[in-house]
Amino acid sequence: MEGTRRFSEMSSYVPGLSDRLLSQRLQELEEVGIVERRVHGGRPVLVQYTLTEKGLALGPVVEAIYQ
């Protein structure tokens, strides 16, 4: 819920989660407008994910589930 994250950062948060599954879930979240994927050119290519306003609005729900 806090800031922009790279794929590898998110992958490290959930041990045992396959890169394929994380990639699928991020794509689904992007399709429904919860996260935004940003690709920064260069070498190596940098891909970052950030929450949209819609995603940030889910903060209280995520916090309640966490509690």
Residue, then its C-alpha position, 0 to 999 in steps of 0.5 A: m500500500e506504500g509507494t511504487r514497487r518493482f516486480s522483484e520487490m513484490s515477489s520477495y514479500v510472498p515466499g513460494l509465490s511463482d513469478r508466473l502467478l504474480s505476473q498474472r495477478l498484477q495483470e488482472l489488477e491492472e486490467v480492473g484499474i487497481v494498479e498501474r504498470r510503468v515501463h521505463g526504457g533503458r538498460p535494463v528495462l525498469v518496470q514499476y507498479t503503483l496503486t491507482e486512486k481506486g487501489l488506494a481506496l482499498g487501503p482500509v479494507v486491506e488493513a481490516i483484513y490484516q488486523 
